[in-house]
Amino acid sequence: MFIGRKNELNKLNRYYESFRFEMLIVYGRRRVGKTKLLTEFIKGKNAIYYVAEENNDFRNKDKFAKIVMNHFKDELNVIFEEWEDIFKYIAKNIGDDKLVLVIDELPYIALSNLSFLSMLQNVIDHELLNKNIMLVLCGSSISFMENEIVAHKSPLYGRKTGQLKIEPFDYFDVAKFFPKYTNENIIKIYGVLGGIPHYLIKFDEKYPLEENIIKYILDASSFLYDEPNNLLHQELRNPAVYNAIIEAIAGGSSKINEIATKINETSTKTSKYIKSLLELRILKKVAPINKEDSKKSIYLINDNLYKFIYRYVYSNRSMIEQDLGELVYHRKIKPDWSSYLGKVFEDVCLEYMVRKNRNLELKFVVEKFGTWWGNNPLKMRQEEIDIVGLSKNEGVYCECKYRNEKIGVAVYDKLVERSNLIPKEKMYYYIFSKGGFTSELQQIAMIKKNLELVTLDKLFKVEDGISEKNL
């Protein structure tokens, strides 16, 4: 069953429906669902789909040639000496219908044949440019795709007609995988697995959530148990240092000097390793929204599976490998849910605001979302605001509370006070609460048109797509 990706499919079809040459770059981290998306897209279309392998150039060329010959139902035993000859053959045999040619895991070919990209540039310019073909180049190595395919220095620069970066699902699409689970359990699943489809399909809705976690994560034989470590070995050299960095951040270190001290390395060396983890989107760099180039930047784990496993699994590895995963869940994870899910809930609320903004359902169009922290000069203390959205003259300020108790007026008053540290001409407020709101705060929200209260259930009632009433 194919879930989500409506926006991505629409974009792919828009390129397909043109009557000219198109070259689309599609990329995103491993397991994010690129192959599933592209195979769904080409259903019923005149298409050639080739997934390159981590193999030598001859083997990749030979397998590609056989797939191409099979597509055109050519039974001649043609030997193609060069890659260029295969593309010339494709160009010669394209009929009236648009042909979609997908080369998946392109970096495997380009790294085994350093002249491949230059060859492809030449083929596009002289063979394909005037043909009714949609060439899709796809890859999982984000750094390679951005630095070698999309960047100015790439031989293919100027040939692409579009690019599509495939991101993990947000919480709203994650919910589509588990229609029988409660909204609270969806938040937990998102906090454990993030938005990676390959991980989401490992959980089985017929089991209670805690049983899924015990069976499919807290078991040394399960796929997800050592998935982060396996990906590090697949993507990086010297994974031990990267592992130590992620572990340090999972343990609460967030500034470069704190992380370097924790792993007993220099800040300079630590920064180089962190740069690679940022490129892989395992980490993210966060700074106050109005001071993005400041030294206040911190580093956080960007992938929820990494966050969960480094916090609960690797620190309890010896117990899990004794088949005590159930004990780990009940003693280590279950009592800590509220603490762990606090930041996850903030991410969910941000995704809600982004969807509302994309639908033009906020009071103004937010140009930039972020978080904020800084000094309160009047009270001589540090303050923070969970989510801030800004445009030139307007601001929206959000507080996110993942607690069972009802949120009252004091939280609203504090949010208003803090918002005045980054004021705008027009200011709006959102308060998100798992436990709901007091009647007093609800009455205030009915009077004040710039205050919105969002419950857990309301979080799941925002759709995706531009709202017609706002066009």
C-alpha positions as MATLAB code, in Angstrom:
seq = 'MFIGRKNELNKLNRYYESFRFEMLIVYGRRRVGKTKLLTEFIKGKNAIYYVAEENNDFRNKDKFAKIVMNHFKDELNVIFEEWEDIFKYIAKNIGDDKLVLVIDELPYIALSNLSFLSMLQNVIDHELLNKNIMLVLCGSSISFMENEIVAHKSPLYGRKTGQLKIEPFDYFDVAKFFPKYTNENIIKIYGVLGGIPHYLIKFDEKYPLEENIIKYILDASSFLYDEPNNLLHQELRNPAVYNAIIEAIAGGSSKINEIATKINETSTKTSKYIKSLLELRILKKVAPINKEDSKKSIYLINDNLYKFIYRYVYSNRSMIEQDLGELVYHRKIKPDWSSYLGKVFEDVCLEYMVRKNRNLELKFVVEKFGTWWGNNPLKMRQEEIDIVGLSKNEGVYCECKYRNEKIGVAVYDKLVERSNLIPKEKMYYYIFSKGGFTSELQQIAMIKKNLELVTLDKLFKVEDGISEKNL';
ca = [
       0.000    0.000    0.000;
       1.357    3.421   -0.981;
       0.842    6.124    1.657;
       1.346    9.876    1.394;
       3.624   11.733   -1.043;
       0.683   13.376   -2.819;
       2.589   16.636   -3.262;
       5.693   14.852   -4.597;
       3.658   12.777   -7.059;
       1.919   15.912   -8.322;
       5.278   17.538   -8.972;
       6.641   14.494  -10.770;
       3.553   14.319  -12.965;
       3.839   17.994  -13.800;
       7.257   17.329  -15.337;
       5.964   14.207  -17.045;
       3.126   16.071  -18.727;
       5.444   18.424  -20.614;
       6.311   17.658  -24.243;
      10.017   18.382  -23.940;
      13.174   17.028  -22.388;
      13.137   17.053  -18.607;
      15.931   16.171  -16.208;
      14.875   15.891  -12.603;
      17.232   15.362   -9.660;
      15.599   13.355   -6.850;
      17.465   12.764   -3.615;
      17.038   12.174    0.097;
      18.463   10.136    2.949;
      18.401    6.337    2.963;
      15.094    4.628    3.857;
      13.075    7.809    3.186;
      11.035    6.203    0.390;
      12.550    7.521   -2.852;
      12.402    4.195   -4.676;
       8.842    3.543   -3.511;
       7.817    7.011   -4.708;
       9.435    6.614   -8.132;
       8.066    3.114   -8.721;
       4.594    4.424   -7.823;
       5.092    7.359  -10.194;
       6.025    5.224  -13.219;
       3.099    2.814  -12.879;
       1.303    2.622  -16.217;
       3.924    4.807  -17.915;
       6.429    4.124  -20.655;
       9.406    3.809  -18.316;
      12.849    2.301  -17.826;
      13.912    1.906  -14.205;
      17.464    0.990  -13.273;
      18.824    0.728   -9.742;
      22.617    0.946   -9.774;
      24.592   -1.338   -7.507;
      27.736   -0.881   -5.458;
      29.639   -2.749   -8.127;
      32.278   -2.107  -10.769;
      31.531   -0.013  -13.835;
      31.374   -2.956  -16.236;
      28.706   -4.778  -14.215;
      26.518   -1.682  -13.850;
      26.822   -0.881  -17.556;
      26.037   -4.462  -18.532;
      22.934   -4.675  -16.310;
      21.689   -1.271  -17.477;
      22.095   -2.334  -21.115;
      20.067   -5.516  -20.572;
      17.217   -3.599  -18.913;
      17.188   -1.096  -21.794;
      17.189   -3.843  -24.444;
      14.425   -5.679  -22.631;
      12.299   -2.515  -22.492;
      12.508   -2.050  -26.253;
      12.000   -5.805  -26.756;
      15.149   -5.982  -28.847;
      16.274   -9.586  -29.121;
      19.521   -8.746  -30.937;
      22.610   -9.571  -28.938;
      24.020   -6.039  -29.091;
      27.278   -5.332  -27.276;
      27.595   -1.773  -26.037;
      31.216   -0.814  -25.594;
      30.512    2.455  -23.812;
      27.753    3.977  -21.677;
      27.316    6.597  -24.366;
      26.294    3.924  -26.863;
      23.421    2.804  -24.630;
      22.049    6.338  -24.352;
      22.349    6.804  -28.113;
      20.385    3.590  -28.541;
      17.677    4.923  -26.190;
      17.496    8.222  -28.091;
      17.182    6.398  -31.409;
      14.345    4.153  -30.204;
      12.168    6.671  -28.339;
       8.735    6.666  -29.909;
       5.959    9.228  -29.688;
       5.096    8.483  -26.070;
       7.079   10.196  -23.364;
       9.788    7.944  -21.955;
      10.677    8.092  -18.289;
      14.257    6.963  -17.678;
      15.075    6.539  -13.994;
      18.630    5.891  -12.813;
      18.419    5.177   -9.090;
      21.457    5.240   -6.774;
      23.374    7.259   -9.364;
      26.396    7.830   -7.045;
      27.359    4.146   -7.344;
      27.893    4.612  -11.096;
      29.532    8.025  -10.843;
      32.020    6.893   -8.194;
      33.087    3.810  -10.160;
      33.354    5.748  -13.428;
      34.706    9.259  -12.899;
      33.895   10.298  -16.474;
      30.245    9.200  -16.310;
      28.786   12.616  -15.435;
      30.727   14.341  -18.231;
      29.580   11.633  -20.630;
      25.982   12.152  -19.515;
      26.309   15.895  -20.074;
      27.489   15.269  -23.623;
      24.677   12.779  -24.288;
      22.057   15.206  -23.011;
      23.398   18.052  -25.160;
      23.690   16.044  -28.379;
      21.234   13.149  -28.123;
      18.460   13.750  -25.592;
      17.795   17.492  -25.455;
      15.303   17.450  -28.288;
      13.651   14.176  -27.305;
      10.414   13.624  -25.389;
      12.161   12.048  -22.417;
      12.065   12.572  -18.664;
      15.425   11.648  -17.167;
      15.299   11.121  -13.396;
      18.612   10.895  -11.530;
      18.177    9.653   -7.981;
      20.541    9.119   -5.070;
      20.709    8.511   -1.322;
      24.053   10.188   -0.697;
      22.838   13.704    0.047;
      26.319   15.232    0.081;
      27.181   13.653   -3.292;
      23.905   14.693   -4.907;
      24.196   18.275   -3.651;
      27.946   18.704   -4.269;
      28.488   16.658   -7.435;
      25.129   16.713   -9.248;
      23.340   19.944   -8.292;
      26.306   22.272   -7.591;
      27.921   24.714  -10.038;
      31.001   22.530  -10.462;
      28.952   19.578  -11.701;
      29.169   18.708  -15.428;
      25.382   18.453  -15.300;
      24.922   21.995  -14.013;
      22.456   23.866  -16.208;
      20.918   20.669  -17.611;
      18.472   19.917  -14.830;
      14.946   21.247  -15.214;
      14.030   20.547  -11.601;
      15.046   18.909   -8.355;
      13.059   17.223   -5.630;
      14.418   16.553   -2.171;
      12.433   13.797   -0.452;
      11.939   14.558    3.225;
      10.737   12.232    5.993;
       7.000   12.229    6.664;
       5.609   14.640    9.234;
       3.438   13.404   12.105;
       0.256   13.895   10.086;
       1.337   11.422    7.400;
       2.748    9.063   10.035;
      -0.807    8.823   11.415;
      -1.964    7.358    8.080;
       0.120    4.246    8.763;
      -1.756    3.582   12.011;
      -5.439    4.544   11.646;
      -6.465    2.480   14.699;
      -4.014    4.049   17.128;
      -4.904    7.006   19.352;
      -3.435   10.416   18.634;
      -1.310   10.147   21.757;
       0.166    6.884   20.472;
       0.880    8.509   17.094;
       2.959   11.148   18.898;
       4.842    8.339   20.638;
       5.417    6.434   17.397;
       6.673    9.606   15.746;
       8.974   10.156   18.723;
      10.356    6.628   18.365;
      10.564    6.138   14.590;
      10.350    9.616   13.110;
       8.926    9.925    9.600;
      10.951    7.253    7.798;
       8.539    4.902    5.945;
      10.956    1.971    6.065;
      10.863    2.117    9.851;
       7.131    2.778   10.162;
       6.188   -0.376    8.275;
       8.098   -2.458   10.846;
       5.465   -1.716   13.491;
       2.267   -3.768   13.370;
      -0.959   -2.011   14.306;
      -2.554   -5.209   15.576;
      -0.170   -5.108   18.555;
      -0.252   -2.513   21.361;
       2.378    0.204   20.933;
       4.535   -0.959   23.833;
       4.619   -4.480   22.391;
       5.837   -3.097   19.061;
       8.644   -1.235   20.808;
       9.665   -4.332   22.794;
       9.466   -6.697   19.803;
      10.916   -4.537   17.064;
      13.434   -2.311   18.869;
      14.263   -3.746   22.302;
      15.260   -7.082   20.805;
      18.854   -7.619   19.704;
      17.696   -9.705   16.722;
      15.367   -7.026   15.326;
      16.121   -4.857   12.292;
      15.685   -1.552   14.113;
      17.800   -2.483   17.143;
      21.132   -1.606   15.519;
      19.897    0.362   12.499;
      21.584    3.689   13.420;
      24.943    1.985   13.965;
      24.616    0.039   10.712;
      23.882    3.246    8.766;
      26.901    4.969   10.278;
      29.127    2.105    9.105;
      27.545    2.283    5.663;
      27.898    6.036    5.242;
      31.056    7.025    7.135;
      34.642    6.137    7.800;
      35.720    5.904   11.435;
      32.151    5.546   12.745;
      33.407    5.299   16.355;
      33.923    9.076   16.631;
      30.570    9.838   15.017;
      28.954    7.384   17.374;
      30.537    9.125   20.356;
      29.280   12.540   19.142;
      25.692   11.342   18.756;
      25.862    9.662   22.151;
      27.118   12.883   23.739;
      24.294   14.916   22.213;
      21.733   12.289   23.241;
      23.083   12.676   26.761;
      22.431   16.425   26.824;
      25.576   18.043   25.379;
      24.618   20.491   22.633;
      27.373   23.112   22.258;
      30.523   22.337   20.321;
      32.820   22.736   23.328;
      30.554   20.543   25.479;
      30.502   17.796   22.856;
      34.276   17.979   22.310;
      34.922   17.717   26.045;
      32.535   14.791   26.371;
      34.271   12.765   23.645;
      37.792   13.947   24.551;
      38.549   15.511   21.170;
      39.481   19.027   20.063;
      36.688   21.400   19.054;
      38.222   21.694   15.581;
      38.194   17.934   14.991;
      34.725   17.606   16.507;
      33.400   20.318   14.169;
      34.624   18.397   11.104;
      32.848   15.241   12.202;
      29.690   17.180   13.044;
      29.696   18.674    9.549;
      29.374   15.168    8.076;
      26.513   14.317   10.437;
      24.766   17.534    9.415;
      25.101   16.582    5.730;
      23.520   13.212    6.480;
      20.690   15.028    8.319;
      21.385   12.935   11.431;
      22.091   16.169   13.314;
      20.688   19.661   12.918;
      22.172   23.019   13.845;
      19.810   25.342   15.694;
      20.213   29.009   16.599;
      17.806   31.668   17.897;
      15.596   32.770   15.017;
      16.872   36.351   15.020;
      20.549   35.412   15.532;
      21.156   32.549   13.126;
      24.865   33.317   12.662;
      25.588   33.775   16.337;
      27.791   31.671   18.589;
      24.647   30.556   20.392;
      24.132   27.729   17.910;
      23.542   24.286   19.348;
      23.463   20.813   17.810;
      20.549   18.428   18.207;
      19.740   14.957   16.903;
      17.511   15.390   13.874;
      16.411   11.762   13.489;
      13.971   10.432   16.082;
      15.072    6.803   15.760;
      18.647    7.863   16.517;
      17.376    9.999   19.381;
      15.380    7.134   20.888;
      17.956    4.404   20.413;
      20.890    6.421   21.719;
      18.877    7.467   24.752;
      17.331    4.131   25.697;
      18.769    1.248   23.672;
      22.537    1.606   23.468;
      22.720    2.672   27.106;
      20.891   -0.560   28.046;
      22.482   -2.853   25.496;
      23.688   -5.430   28.026;
      20.153   -5.891   29.401;
      18.570   -6.104   25.942;
      21.077   -8.696   24.813;
      19.993  -10.791   27.796;
      16.439  -10.668   26.388;
      15.352   -8.177   29.062;
      13.840   -5.711   26.593;
      10.469   -5.771   28.326;
      12.130   -4.816   31.607;
      13.981   -1.959   29.871;
      10.683   -0.648   28.524;
       8.836   -0.694   31.856;
      11.734    0.578   34.002;
      13.568    2.955   31.677;
      11.224    4.138   28.927;
       7.664    4.138   30.248;
       8.419    6.350   33.314;
      10.342    8.781   31.054;
       7.789    9.272   28.264;
       6.757   12.795   29.292;
      10.345   13.998   29.501;
      11.379   12.424   26.204;
       8.303   13.498   24.259;
       8.468   17.148   25.312;
      10.827   18.119   22.479;
       9.123   15.719   20.076;
       5.841   17.494   20.788;
       7.469   20.820   19.917;
       8.490   19.360   16.541;
       4.929   18.155   15.983;
       3.531   21.596   16.805;
       5.996   23.206   14.404;
       4.883   20.836   11.639;
       1.270   21.808   12.407;
       2.163   25.484   12.010;
       4.033   24.818    8.782;
       1.006   23.000    7.334;
      -1.325   25.812    8.424;
       1.025   28.331    6.856;
       1.233   26.343    3.612;
      -2.564   26.224    3.545;
      -2.693   30.014    4.085;
      -4.701   29.413    7.281;
      -2.660   31.597    9.638;
      -3.311   35.300   10.206;
      -0.352   36.126    7.980;
       2.125   34.280    5.783;
       5.113   33.314    7.911;
       8.380   33.823    6.063;
      10.552   32.012    8.586;
       9.926   29.587   11.456;
      12.341   28.802   14.244;
      12.888   28.821   17.960;
      14.232   31.565   20.223;
      16.197   31.889   23.402;
      18.072   34.784   24.900;
      18.541   37.139   27.794;
      15.720   39.053   29.476;
      17.484   42.325   30.410;
      14.732   43.391   32.806;
      14.662   40.190   34.845;
      18.323   39.282   34.266;
      17.607   35.713   33.242;
      17.484   33.465   30.187;
      14.133   33.036   28.441;
      12.974   30.848   25.573;
      10.017   30.499   23.214;
       9.307   27.080   21.724;
       8.243   28.217   18.249;
       8.450   31.630   16.608;
       7.247   32.547   13.114;
       8.179   35.908   11.642;
       7.471   38.119    8.665;
       8.446   41.747    8.201;
       5.767   43.245   10.463;
       4.123   40.249   12.136;
       5.067   37.504   14.533;
       3.465   34.344   15.884;
       4.665   32.903   19.202;
       3.923   29.371   20.375;
       4.150   27.479   23.652;
       4.008   23.665   23.604;
       3.085   21.702   26.739;
       3.167   17.914   26.706;
       1.553   17.485   30.112;
      -1.572   15.767   31.388;
      -2.791   18.785   33.366;
      -4.813   21.647   31.894;
      -2.895   24.757   30.905;
      -4.012   28.013   32.486;
      -3.674   31.781   32.173;
      -0.192   31.894   33.729;
       1.305   30.141   30.692;
      -0.380   32.617   28.333;
       0.805   35.613   30.351;
       4.381   34.316   30.345;
       4.272   33.743   26.580;
       3.084   37.311   25.974;
       5.815   38.644   28.251;
       8.535   36.698   26.471;
       7.262   37.641   23.008;
       7.958   41.283   23.824;
      11.667   40.447   23.727;
      11.314   40.042   19.917;
       8.337   42.318   19.203;
       6.488   42.927   15.948;
       3.739   45.379   14.981;
       1.169   42.575   15.017;
       1.601   39.641   17.397;
      -0.309   36.358   17.552;
      -0.183   33.481   20.026;
      -0.664   29.718   19.866;
      -0.669   27.442   22.896;
      -0.539   23.674   22.342;
      -1.528   21.358   25.174;
      -1.800   17.595   25.498;
      -3.958   17.940   28.638;
      -6.284   20.711   27.418;
      -6.971   24.135   28.888;
      -8.664   25.667   31.908;
     -12.069   27.261   31.382;
     -10.569   30.643   32.300;
      -8.001   30.473   29.495;
     -10.647   29.257   27.051;
     -12.779   32.293   27.890;
      -9.826   34.599   27.237;
      -9.242   32.893   23.872;
     -12.863   33.555   22.900;
     -12.336   37.275   23.498;
      -8.819   37.717   22.131;
      -8.664   37.220   18.381;
      -4.886   36.817   18.419;
      -4.875   33.750   20.705;
      -5.400   30.184   19.478;
      -5.608   27.121   21.740;
      -4.731   23.776   20.141;
      -5.544   20.430   21.736;
      -4.027   17.067   20.809;
      -7.096   16.174   18.741;
      -7.019   19.485   16.900;
      -3.403   18.824   15.884;
      -4.627   16.013   13.667;
      -7.325   18.008   11.877;
      -5.185   20.119    9.586;
      -5.144   18.974    5.978;
      -2.422   19.442    3.411;
      -2.833   21.626    0.363;
      -3.640   25.232   -0.430;
      -7.018   26.189    0.945;
      -9.259   27.479   -1.877;
     -10.881   30.063    0.357;
      -7.530   31.845    0.712;
      -6.534   31.967   -2.948;
];
